[in-house]
Amino acid sequence: MQQIFYVAQEGNDLNAGTFEAPLATIEEARNRIRTLNKNMSEDILVYIREGRYFIDRTLCFDERDSGTNGYKIRYINYPGEEAYIIGGTPICGWESYSGSIFRAYVGQKAEANWLFENGEPCVMARLPKKGYYTVEQKAENFEKKGFKYKPQDLPEKFSYKDARIFIWPGEAEWNWFTETKTINHVNFEERLITLNVDSPCILDKGARYFIQGSIDFLTEPGEFYFDREAGYLYYYPRSLPIFQQEIVAPMMKRIVEIKGTSPEKPVKDICFDGITFCCTDFSSEYTMPAIEIEDNDERDEFRHGAIYLENACFCEIKNCRILNSGFSGIILNRYAQENIVSGNIIRGIGYNGVYLTGWGPGKGNFNSACEAYVNRCNIISNNFIRDCGMLIGHGSGIQLYQSGENKVANNDISRASRYGISLKGLIYKHMLNGPGVYFGKKLNEDNYYDFLYTKKNLITNNHVYNVLYDSQDGGAIEMWGTGKDNTIDGNMVHDIRSGLEKGAAIGIYLDDEVSYTKICNNIICRVGGASWSSPALIKGRHNILENNIFAYNDTQHAVFFQELPDSELESLTIKNNIFLIDKEKYIYKFQMLKGTTIKACDSNIVFSCSGKYCVGIYYDGNAGDEEIPWEDWLKLNDAGYDKN
């Protein structure tokens, strides 16, 4: 007889766990299953009945909670009912404070880095109210820990004891990554802000930022401020009376943690199906990965998700809703193999919708690169992903870092702050800045791919559009410093344009040192923006562009092949593509083209609405483009290009 348990809000953990006498908590169902799952002959079911379950601690599952004999422990919403697991607590006891502002005492039970009114995210009180200020100039002698602001931007005096800066560090045009930094001191006379923690980058002139977390900025509906020392939460509600609104402060950064003791003792065969998980917290500090001096690896303290998997295999997250998560929606961390994330709605996410992140090159207690390749063979499919990167500006709908042999298929992704789908590793020159020896092997040009695990991934049949709303130099599907043999196949990419006036937007982007990658059977249209925006931008070696359609793009070129001084273009294949040149100046544009760059360029169909057909080449960016008419292009390489 199949084992079935029921959990309901009116239940009691002393009950039998039947339909008539349900349990009150998922933890109790988990504990009872630990005595029943040693030799399973069918799935064990836990039905979660209708209701809003506010929890004050993470639901933790380990290898004791695994399914056995290939059967699963399934936690499912009861048919026709909606179960909400909420990682926070409703705030009560509001009192009038000043004007339209109320306050409630919450003590130290919540960090309150994020807040929600009736399920909608609230804003930490900030200046400017929308958009950004820009840094006037860097701080001399501590340019990674402070900056000077413009006199017209901030008030002459304000309270900054709980304040923090959200900033795109680096030079003004970078806008690649964001950080959140708490403030140590503000020198109002010199207009100098000093932070508590260094940034990996200089905070230079023109860098975009806003300041948040001061009671003096609390002036608009939907804004809040938390006085950490006094324990009071201040809020300007969107709707009144405030007592009738559900205002929730997150209590945790993970709602569900599925984590085995070790890779040798993983948790297996747990499934969550049809449940809504919502409201997790962010952090008062966030520091980006330091690619120049480290390994582009996410710092351990920021590896969070509403649902967190580590040392996990054959687990499933399916048909769930993941809403309002301060960090990522779902994260598969370190050892995670043959898990499935499918059919979920993921929306309102601080960082990445789905995040697969393995070990950085050379990291972990392993004897070899092969042993360290532990994040692999997962399926991310049929998910509906919206509004990612709300608290970390380089957020993605889906991101893979040092993770391989995954299938990312049939996902619908839009409104991500930088990338739709991003695949990351580390480039060779940055690896040389690191230890230089990995697992006892000296790094060289022949073996560095051994340490890059973002390989053999299939990115297929995804629909990606309207991303890159707050960044630049990114786009729909992007790769940087990855391993070999990734395939981008059959995706629909459209309406990609940077939210910045001078921001470059790219449809499919093979960035630095991405090689041995195939781009095939994709449709890329309505990409546009700044001068080097492109439907496709390709760097690296042995890449294939085959059987794609490029149409109705507002760019200078249909495809941009870019060679860097320390990363040559080599053995490109460009064939069987359709190029409809609407507003583009060039069909192809090559930077620093060499005679041996192109392996094959043939059997492409090209139609120019203007009737002008040409190719752009430049060897030196300062000298400008060399424009080559189509008839001259056909004569190059012994008449070897586009002869059919």
DRENZAMAR-466401 format. One line per 2 residues: number of its first residue (from 1); for each residue x, y, z of C-alpha. Coordinates in Angstrom, 2 decimals, padded with zeros to 5 digits. Layout:
# DRENZAMAR-466401
NUM> X Y Z; ...
***
This chain:
# DRENZAMAR-466401
1> 000.00 000.00 000.00; 001.39 003.37 -001.02
3> 002.51 005.61 001.82; 000.74 009.00 001.73
5> 000.96 011.83 004.24; -001.06 015.03 004.41
7> 000.03 018.42 005.77; -002.53 021.13 006.49
9> -002.61 024.44 008.33; -005.21 023.08 010.75
11> -003.15 019.92 011.29; -001.23 018.71 014.30
13> 002.14 016.98 014.31; 000.76 014.45 016.80
15> -001.83 013.34 014.24; -001.58 010.25 012.07
17> -000.89 012.32 008.95; -003.97 011.04 007.11
19> -006.45 013.05 005.07; -008.77 013.22 008.07
21> -005.97 013.86 010.60; -003.21 015.79 008.80
23> 000.15 016.88 010.12; 000.95 020.54 010.67
25> 004.48 020.72 009.22; 006.53 019.38 006.35
27> 009.33 018.65 008.84; 007.18 016.13 010.66
29> 006.28 014.39 007.40; 009.99 014.30 006.53
31> 010.86 012.81 009.93; 008.27 010.06 009.64
33> 009.41 009.15 006.14; 012.93 008.56 007.48
35> 011.62 005.37 009.06; 009.84 004.22 005.87
37> 012.22 004.86 002.97; 014.88 002.20 003.46
39> 013.63 -000.18 000.77; 010.94 001.54 -001.26
41> 008.78 -000.27 -003.83; 006.87 002.86 -004.95
43> 006.89 006.62 -004.48; 006.01 008.11 -001.09
45> 003.69 011.12 -001.37; 003.29 014.13 000.90
47> 000.30 016.28 -000.05; 000.44 019.92 001.07
49> -003.08 021.25 001.50; -004.28 024.76 000.65
51> -002.85 027.58 002.72; -000.13 030.11 003.43
53> 002.56 028.48 005.53; 004.84 031.07 007.14
55> 008.04 029.42 008.31; 010.83 030.79 010.48
57> 013.59 028.32 009.59; 014.85 026.60 006.45
59> 013.32 023.23 005.55; 016.40 020.97 005.42
61> 016.65 017.59 003.70; 019.70 015.32 003.65
63> 020.56 011.79 002.55; 018.30 010.35 005.24
65> 015.37 011.85 003.33; 016.19 010.26 -000.03
67> 014.06 008.02 -002.12; 015.44 004.52 -002.63
69> 015.41 001.87 -005.35; 014.81 004.60 -007.93
71> 011.55 005.76 -006.32; 010.97 009.30 -005.15
73> 009.73 011.13 -002.09; 007.26 013.59 -003.59
75> 006.07 016.75 -001.85; 003.06 017.88 -003.88
77> 000.29 020.42 -003.67; -003.05 018.72 -003.16
79> -004.91 018.63 -006.52; -006.88 021.80 -007.16
81> -005.38 023.62 -004.17; -002.54 026.12 -003.79
83> 000.06 025.77 -001.07; 002.36 028.72 -000.33
85> 005.57 028.18 001.66; 006.64 031.66 002.74
87> 010.12 032.26 004.09; 009.17 035.19 006.25
89> 006.83 036.56 008.86; 003.91 039.00 008.60
91> 004.70 042.23 010.43; 002.07 043.26 012.97
93> 001.84 045.90 015.66; 002.11 048.89 013.35
95> 001.92 052.34 014.93; 001.78 055.74 013.31
97> 005.20 057.37 013.20; 005.14 060.51 011.05
99> 002.71 061.53 008.34; 002.09 058.48 006.16
101> 004.95 056.50 007.72; 004.29 053.67 010.18
103> 006.66 051.64 012.28; 006.67 048.26 014.00
105> 009.09 046.71 016.43; 010.63 043.53 015.01
107> 013.79 043.31 017.12; 016.53 041.15 015.70
109> 014.29 038.45 014.25; 014.58 039.83 010.72
111> 017.39 041.45 008.74; 014.85 043.24 006.52
113> 017.03 043.71 003.46; 013.87 043.24 001.43
115> 010.17 043.64 002.22; 006.90 042.67 000.52
117> 003.46 044.20 000.63; 000.70 041.87 -000.57
119> 003.29 039.83 -002.45; 004.88 042.76 -004.27
121> 008.48 043.80 -003.53; 009.05 047.04 -001.65
123> 011.99 049.41 -002.06; 014.56 050.27 000.56
125> 014.31 054.06 000.89; 016.75 055.52 -001.61
127> 018.13 058.44 -003.59; 017.60 059.02 -006.40
129> 014.12 057.56 -006.38; 014.68 056.11 -009.85
131> 017.79 055.66 -011.93; 021.25 056.54 -010.76
133> 023.70 059.19 -009.73; 027.22 059.02 -011.15
135> 030.48 059.20 -009.22; 032.18 062.59 -009.51
137> 035.69 061.19 -009.03; 037.50 058.34 -007.36
139> 038.88 058.67 -003.84; 042.62 059.20 -003.81
141> 044.62 056.48 -002.02; 041.56 054.29 -001.33
143> 039.84 054.22 -004.72; 038.37 050.73 -004.14
145> 036.80 051.74 -000.84; 035.31 055.13 -001.49
147> 034.39 057.86 -003.94; 033.43 061.51 -004.17
149> 029.86 062.45 -005.01; 028.55 065.51 -006.86
151> 027.38 068.46 -004.73; 023.85 068.54 -006.16
153> 023.15 064.84 -005.65; 022.90 064.24 -001.90
155> 021.54 066.34 001.00; 023.94 068.42 003.06
157> 023.34 066.04 005.98; 021.58 062.69 006.36
159> 021.69 059.67 008.65; 023.86 056.91 007.17
161> 024.25 054.45 010.05; 022.26 051.77 008.17
163> 022.89 053.08 004.66; 024.49 051.28 001.76
165> 025.55 051.91 -001.82; 024.40 049.96 -004.87
167> 027.06 050.57 -007.54; 028.34 049.45 -010.93
169> 032.07 049.66 -010.09; 034.87 050.29 -012.52
171> 035.06 052.91 -015.21; 031.84 054.56 -016.32
173> 031.35 052.54 -019.50; 031.81 049.14 -017.88
175> 028.40 048.46 -016.30; 029.27 044.77 -016.10
177> 028.72 043.85 -012.44; 027.13 045.40 -009.38
179> 027.96 045.46 -005.71; 026.07 046.43 -002.57
181> 028.31 048.06 000.04; 027.56 049.29 003.54
183> 028.80 052.78 004.39; 031.48 053.36 006.99
185> 031.57 057.17 006.91; 030.35 060.18 004.95
187> 032.49 063.30 004.98; 029.88 065.90 004.08
189> 032.39 068.73 003.76; 034.52 066.84 001.21
191> 031.55 064.94 -000.27; 033.40 061.68 000.31
193> 031.75 058.31 000.97; 033.86 055.58 002.57
195> 032.71 051.95 002.49; 033.28 049.12 004.96
197> 034.49 046.56 002.40; 036.74 047.02 -000.62
199> 035.47 046.46 -004.12; 037.62 044.40 -006.50
201> 037.43 047.37 -008.88; 038.18 051.07 -008.66
203> 035.08 053.19 -008.06; 035.87 055.63 -010.81
205> 034.38 058.74 -012.36; 031.01 058.12 -014.01
207> 030.22 054.84 -012.24; 026.47 054.59 -011.65
209> 025.19 054.26 -008.10; 022.32 054.95 -005.77
211> 022.28 055.23 -002.00; 019.67 053.48 000.15
213> 018.83 052.65 003.73; 018.42 056.01 005.46
215> 015.29 057.15 007.27; 015.88 060.57 005.74
217> 015.13 059.09 002.29; 011.79 057.55 003.35
219> 009.34 059.74 001.43; 007.29 057.61 -000.99
221> 004.77 054.74 -000.90; 006.38 051.33 -001.05
223> 009.60 052.44 000.65; 010.94 051.05 003.93
225> 013.78 051.56 006.37; 015.04 049.20 009.07
227> 016.80 050.62 012.13; 018.94 047.62 013.02
229> 020.17 048.95 016.32; 016.74 049.88 017.66
231> 014.92 046.98 015.96; 012.22 049.16 014.37
233> 010.94 048.71 010.83; 009.59 051.88 009.19
235> 007.27 051.66 006.20; 005.28 053.96 003.92
237> 002.45 051.62 002.77; 001.07 051.56 -000.74
239> -002.42 050.81 000.57; -004.34 051.73 003.71
241> -005.31 050.82 006.30; -001.91 049.23 006.94
243> -003.45 046.66 009.31; -005.31 045.08 006.41
245> -002.19 044.64 004.25; 000.04 041.56 004.39
247> 003.50 043.02 004.91; 006.14 040.29 005.10
249> 009.77 040.52 006.17; 011.89 037.58 004.96
251> 013.46 035.49 007.69; 015.92 033.41 005.67
253> 017.93 033.19 002.46; 016.89 029.60 001.72
255> 013.38 028.17 002.08; 014.31 024.62 001.12
257> 017.79 023.13 001.42; 018.35 019.75 -000.22
259> 021.91 018.94 000.83; 023.66 015.64 001.36
261> 026.51 015.31 003.81; 029.07 014.95 001.02
263> 029.35 013.91 -002.64; 029.83 010.37 -001.33
265> 026.61 010.68 000.69; 024.29 012.67 -001.57
267> 020.60 013.24 -001.15; 018.66 011.54 -003.94
269> 015.23 011.30 -005.46; 013.37 014.09 -003.68
271> 010.73 015.92 -005.71; 008.84 019.15 -005.07
273> 005.89 019.52 -007.40; 003.30 022.29 -007.77
275> 004.12 024.26 -004.61; 004.67 028.03 -004.37
277> 007.81 029.17 -002.55; 008.15 032.87 -001.89
279> 009.97 035.57 000.08; 013.64 035.15 000.91
281> 016.08 037.79 002.03; 019.07 039.52 000.46
283> 022.22 040.70 002.24; 023.48 044.04 003.46
285> 026.72 043.42 001.51; 027.33 041.85 -001.88
287> 030.76 041.62 -003.52; 031.07 040.45 -007.10
289> 033.40 037.63 -008.20; 036.92 039.00 -008.76
291> 037.85 037.69 -012.19; 041.18 039.49 -012.49
293> 042.80 038.17 -009.31; 040.79 035.10 -008.37
295> 038.69 032.67 -010.38; 035.36 034.29 -011.31
297> 033.85 032.05 -008.62; 030.80 033.16 -006.63
299> 031.70 033.79 -003.01; 030.33 031.19 -000.62
301> 028.31 033.69 001.41; 026.22 034.58 -001.66
303> 025.37 031.07 -002.86; 021.72 031.13 -001.88
305> 018.39 030.36 -003.50; 014.81 029.93 -002.40
307> 015.50 026.28 -003.23; 019.10 025.18 -002.68
309> 020.61 021.87 -003.83; 024.09 020.59 -003.01
311> 025.43 017.05 -002.91; 022.19 016.18 -004.67
313> 021.29 013.96 -007.60; 018.11 012.71 -009.28
315> 016.06 015.38 -007.50; 013.26 017.34 -009.20
317> 011.80 020.81 -008.82; 008.82 020.87 -011.15
319> 005.64 022.86 -011.73; 006.42 025.11 -008.77
321> 006.30 028.87 -008.45; 009.43 030.55 -007.09
323> 008.63 034.17 -006.26; 010.45 037.08 -004.63
325> 013.78 035.47 -003.79; 016.52 037.80 -002.57
327> 019.34 035.84 -004.18; 018.67 033.18 -006.83
329> 015.42 031.34 -007.40; 016.89 027.83 -007.59
331> 020.60 027.10 -007.12; 022.41 023.85 -007.85
333> 025.66 024.32 -005.97; 028.92 022.36 -006.23
335> 028.07 018.64 -006.52; 024.74 018.47 -008.37
337> 024.10 015.83 -011.00; 021.13 014.57 -013.01
339> 018.63 016.85 -011.32; 015.63 018.29 -013.14
341> 014.24 021.83 -012.88; 011.19 021.90 -015.12
343> 007.87 023.61 -015.66; 008.37 026.26 -012.97
345> 007.34 029.91 -012.87; 010.30 031.88 -011.51
347> 009.69 035.60 -010.99; 010.89 038.53 -008.90
349> 014.43 037.29 -008.35; 017.32 039.24 -006.82
351> 020.02 037.42 -008.79; 019.73 034.44 -011.20
353> 016.50 032.63 -011.88; 018.28 029.27 -012.02
355> 021.96 029.09 -011.06; 024.23 026.09 -011.64
357> 027.63 026.77 -010.10; 030.45 024.29 -009.70
359> 033.99 024.64 -008.40; 036.30 027.36 -009.66
361> 039.40 026.22 -011.56; 041.74 024.43 -009.20
363> 039.46 024.79 -006.19; 038.12 022.14 -003.86
365> 039.70 019.23 -002.05; 040.34 017.14 -005.16
367> 043.29 015.31 -006.66; 042.51 016.10 -010.28
369> 040.43 018.24 -012.59; 038.32 015.19 -013.42
371> 037.38 014.75 -009.76; 036.42 018.43 -009.47
373> 033.99 018.21 -012.39; 030.95 017.60 -010.19
375> 028.24 020.00 -011.41; 026.87 018.37 -014.54
377> 024.20 016.46 -016.42; 021.21 018.46 -015.15
379> 018.09 019.43 -017.11; 016.65 022.96 -016.95
381> 013.54 022.94 -019.12; 010.17 024.52 -019.79
383> 010.51 027.20 -017.13; 008.88 030.63 -017.35
385> 011.43 033.10 -015.95; 010.83 036.82 -015.36
387> 012.33 039.81 -013.53; 015.78 038.55 -012.55
389> 018.68 040.69 -011.37; 016.45 042.91 -009.24
391> 019.12 043.23 -006.50; 022.28 042.14 -008.34
393> 022.60 043.91 -011.66; 024.50 041.18 -013.51
395> 021.67 038.72 -012.94; 020.53 036.18 -015.52
397> 017.48 034.14 -016.24; 019.72 031.05 -016.18
399> 023.44 030.97 -015.42; 025.92 028.12 -015.64
401> 029.35 028.50 -014.07; 031.81 025.61 -014.26
403> 028.90 023.32 -015.03; 028.74 020.95 -017.98
405> 026.72 018.44 -020.00; 023.49 020.15 -019.02
407> 020.42 020.55 -021.20; 018.82 024.00 -021.06
409> 015.72 023.69 -023.20; 012.36 025.29 -023.95
411> 012.61 028.04 -021.34; 010.85 031.39 -021.78
413> 013.04 034.18 -020.39; 012.60 037.94 -020.33
415> 013.23 041.00 -018.15; 016.60 039.91 -016.80
417> 018.90 042.79 -015.92; 021.90 041.57 -017.93
419> 021.72 038.11 -019.49; 018.97 035.77 -020.59
421> 021.20 032.67 -020.46; 024.83 032.98 -019.40
423> 027.62 030.40 -019.43; 030.78 031.31 -017.52
425> 034.22 029.91 -016.79; 037.58 031.68 -016.74
427> 039.89 032.86 -019.49; 043.47 031.73 -019.81
429> 045.15 035.05 -019.06; 043.23 035.36 -015.80
431> 044.11 031.80 -014.90; 047.76 032.75 -015.31
433> 047.20 035.52 -012.74; 046.08 032.84 -010.29
435> 048.15 030.06 -008.76; 049.52 028.83 -012.10
437> 049.42 025.26 -010.80; 046.14 023.34 -010.61
439> 045.92 019.96 -008.86; 049.67 019.61 -009.18
441> 049.75 020.46 -012.88; 051.42 023.59 -014.21
443> 049.01 025.59 -016.35; 049.81 025.97 -020.05
445> 048.03 026.54 -023.36; 047.71 022.81 -023.94
447> 045.97 021.86 -020.69; 043.93 024.85 -019.49
449> 040.72 023.44 -020.98; 041.07 020.54 -018.53
451> 040.06 022.96 -015.75; 037.09 024.54 -017.55
453> 033.95 022.56 -016.80; 031.34 024.65 -018.62
455> 031.45 022.27 -021.54; 029.23 020.05 -023.67
457> 026.11 022.00 -022.71; 023.11 022.09 -025.03
459> 021.19 025.38 -025.07; 018.19 024.61 -027.24
461> 014.73 025.86 -028.18; 014.68 028.66 -025.64
463> 012.76 031.90 -026.15; 014.82 034.86 -024.90
465> 013.80 038.48 -025.30; 013.69 041.89 -023.59
467> 016.73 041.30 -021.40; 019.68 043.63 -020.63
469> 017.42 046.30 -019.18; 020.01 047.77 -016.78
471> 023.41 046.77 -018.14; 025.42 046.60 -021.33
473> 027.94 044.36 -023.09; 025.60 041.42 -022.61
475> 022.49 039.99 -024.10; 020.25 037.04 -024.74
477> 022.65 034.06 -024.76; 026.20 034.78 -023.63
479> 029.37 032.79 -022.98; 032.72 033.81 -021.48
481> 035.79 031.71 -020.71; 033.96 028.42 -021.21
483> 035.16 024.93 -022.04; 034.70 023.07 -025.30
485> 031.82 021.65 -027.27; 028.87 023.76 -026.17
487> 025.96 024.04 -028.61; 023.42 026.87 -029.03
489> 020.71 025.35 -031.18; 017.21 026.35 -032.25
491> 016.66 029.33 -029.95; 014.43 032.33 -030.66
493> 016.17 035.57 -029.67; 014.56 038.96 -030.22
495> 014.12 042.50 -028.92; 017.51 042.82 -027.29
497> 018.51 046.41 -026.57; 020.51 047.82 -023.69
499> 018.76 050.02 -021.16; 021.74 052.38 -021.39
501> 022.05 055.00 -024.10; 025.55 053.85 -025.06
503> 025.08 050.24 -024.04; 025.98 047.46 -026.45
505> 023.39 044.71 -026.89; 024.14 041.32 -028.41
507> 021.80 038.51 -029.38; 024.18 035.53 -029.19
509> 027.54 036.39 -027.68; 030.66 034.22 -027.73
511> 032.82 036.48 -025.60; 036.50 036.18 -024.64
513> 038.15 032.85 -025.41; 034.95 030.99 -026.19
515> 035.97 028.32 -028.68; 034.77 025.03 -030.13
517> 031.15 026.21 -029.93; 028.39 025.65 -032.46
519> 025.63 028.21 -033.10; 022.99 026.65 -035.31
521> 019.30 026.87 -036.27; 018.62 030.02 -034.24
523> 016.46 033.02 -035.17; 017.88 036.40 -034.11
525> 015.88 039.54 -034.81; 015.22 043.07 -033.55
527> 018.60 043.48 -031.84; 019.89 047.03 -031.68
529> 021.48 049.85 -029.78; 024.98 051.32 -029.58
531> 027.54 051.14 -032.37; 028.95 047.70 -031.61
533> 025.66 046.05 -030.79; 025.26 042.94 -032.90
535> 022.84 040.07 -033.51; 025.86 037.82 -032.96
537> 029.35 038.63 -031.70; 031.90 035.85 -031.99
539> 035.44 035.58 -030.66; 037.70 032.58 -030.20
541> 038.68 029.58 -032.30; 036.93 026.77 -034.16
543> 033.46 028.24 -033.77; 030.65 027.37 -036.17
545> 027.81 029.66 -037.28; 025.45 027.54 -039.32
547> 021.84 027.57 -040.52; 020.70 030.63 -038.53
549> 018.30 033.39 -039.54; 019.27 037.04 -038.90
551> 016.50 039.51 -039.71; 015.27 043.05 -038.99
553> 018.13 044.06 -036.73; 019.11 047.68 -036.08
555> 022.89 047.28 -035.92; 025.98 048.15 -037.97
557> 026.61 044.54 -038.87; 024.76 041.24 -038.99
559> 027.65 039.37 -037.34; 030.76 040.76 -035.65
561> 033.87 038.57 -035.47; 036.23 040.14 -032.97
563> 039.84 039.22 -032.39; 041.62 040.37 -029.26
565> 045.38 040.98 -029.03; 045.86 037.86 -026.90
567> 043.02 035.77 -028.33; 043.10 035.07 -032.05
569> 040.19 034.31 -034.32; 040.87 031.00 -036.00
571> 039.10 028.39 -038.13; 035.67 030.02 -038.29
573> 032.86 028.31 -040.17; 030.04 030.51 -041.54
575> 027.60 028.62 -043.73; 023.96 028.07 -044.63
577> 022.78 031.20 -042.81; 020.10 033.64 -043.95
579> 020.93 037.33 -043.51; 018.21 039.92 -044.10
581> 020.13 043.20 -043.97; 017.64 045.88 -042.99
583> 019.60 048.73 -041.38; 023.02 047.11 -041.05
585> 026.04 048.63 -042.76; 027.88 045.34 -043.12
587> 026.95 041.72 -043.55; 030.06 040.59 -041.68
589> 032.48 042.69 -039.72; 035.91 041.40 -038.76
591> 038.32 042.92 -036.29; 042.01 042.15 -036.95
593> 041.20 039.59 -039.67; 044.03 037.25 -040.66
595> 044.23 035.14 -043.78; 043.86 031.88 -041.89
597> 040.89 033.00 -039.81; 038.08 031.54 -041.90
599> 037.85 027.81 -042.46; 034.65 028.04 -044.50
601> 032.25 030.81 -045.49; 029.75 029.61 -048.03
603> 026.16 028.83 -048.98; 024.74 031.82 -047.11
605> 021.67 033.69 -048.38; 021.97 037.47 -048.14
607> 019.38 040.10 -048.99; 019.97 043.81 -048.38
609> 016.93 046.06 -048.26; 019.11 048.99 -049.35
611> 020.72 047.09 -052.19; 024.19 047.64 -050.70
613> 026.30 044.60 -049.93; 029.64 044.93 -048.18
615> 031.94 043.55 -045.51; 033.79 045.58 -042.87
617> 037.32 044.87 -041.69; 039.61 046.75 -039.38
619> 043.09 045.89 -038.23; 043.49 048.94 -036.02
621> 040.46 050.44 -034.30; 041.99 053.91 -034.46
623> 042.22 053.75 -038.25; 038.56 052.95 -038.73
625> 036.88 050.33 -040.89; 037.99 049.18 -044.28
627> 034.85 048.74 -046.34; 035.01 045.88 -048.82
629> 032.30 045.70 -051.50; 030.70 042.29 -051.90
631> 032.30 041.67 -055.29; 035.74 042.26 -053.75
633> 034.91 040.04 -050.80; 034.15 037.20 -053.22
635> 037.66 037.52 -054.68; 039.45 037.07 -051.36
637> 041.09 033.81 -050.34; 041.35 032.66 -053.94
639> 037.63 033.27 -054.46; 036.90 030.96 -051.53
641> 034.28 033.04 -049.69; 030.55 032.84 -050.40
643> 031.06 031.37 -053.84; 027.73 029.54 -053.52
***
